[in-house]
């Protein structure tokens, strides 16, 4: 959407891989509010969550079944929320990558088409309480063209 132009990938990078994610966003009650802890999701090749290709977890990191891992950080000043009932769409840039495979040369990652995953609205009962909020998303992985 037009309001999401901040997550556009810089020129000179091309789409190399796309996955569908299904999992949870994990939050912990600190006594006054919910703190985001980490995502945990399975990554799939097909829209109907068929053909598992890897996982997504704290870091944030994406790991392929072949063992390649990319860790990324949100690009400052980017993001949008086209659906107020779902977590934001984001642009992330590679922080580190290891191992040969699909994530080996990733430069940017977009999180789009999100559902769910929002911070809980009801207060927690005790400090340290953990809530896992279901979410889905699509992740697009880009590489430098040269």
C-alpha positions, 0 to 999 in steps of 0.5 A, spaced: 500 500 500 502 507 498 502 508 506 507 503 506 513 506 501 518 506 507 519 499 507 521 499 499 527 496 498 533 500 495 535 500 488 540 494 486 537 489 490 532 483 487 527 478 490 531 472 492 526 468 496 519 468 499 516 464 505 509 464 509 510 464 516 505 461 522 507 462 529 507 466 535 509 473 537 511 472 545 510 477 550 512 478 558 508 482 563 513 486 567 508 488 572 506 494 568 506 493 561 507 487 556 514 487 553 516 484 546 520 478 547 521 474 541 517 471 535 517 464 534 514 461 527 515 456 522 516 458 515 513 455 509 514 455 501 506 455 500 501 459 502 497 454 505 503 452 510 505 446 506 513 445 505 516 447 511 523 450 509 525 453 516 524 457 522 524 464 525 526 466 532 529 471 537 534 475 534 530 476 529 533 470 525 531 466 520 534 459 519 533 454 513 532 447 513 539 447 510 542 450 515 543 458 513 541 463 518 540 470 517 540 475 522 537 482 521 535 489 524 529 493 523 531 499 518 530 505 523 524 510 520 521 504 516 514 500 517 507 501 517 500 498 519 495 497 514 491 493 518 490 495 525 488 488 528 495 486 526 503 487 527 506 492 523 509 491 516 517 492 517 523 493 513 529 489 516 537 489 514 542 484 514 546 484 521 549 477 520 549 471 515 552 464 516 552 457 512 551 456 505 544 456 503 537 460 501 539 466 506 547 466 505 547 473 501 540 476 504 541 484 504 534 486 506 527 482 509 520 485 508 515 483 513 508 484 510 501 481 509 501 480 517 495 477 521 494 477 529 501 478 533 499 484 537 501 486 544 496 483 549 491 488 551 489 485 558 494 486 563 498 480 566 496 477 573 503 476 575 510 479 573 514 474 568 507 472 565 508 470 558 503 470 553 504 467 546 499 471 541 498 467 534 500 471 527 502 470 520 506 474 515 510 473 509 517 474 509 521 477 502 528 476 502 532 480 497 540 480 495 544 485 492 544 484 484 551 484 483 
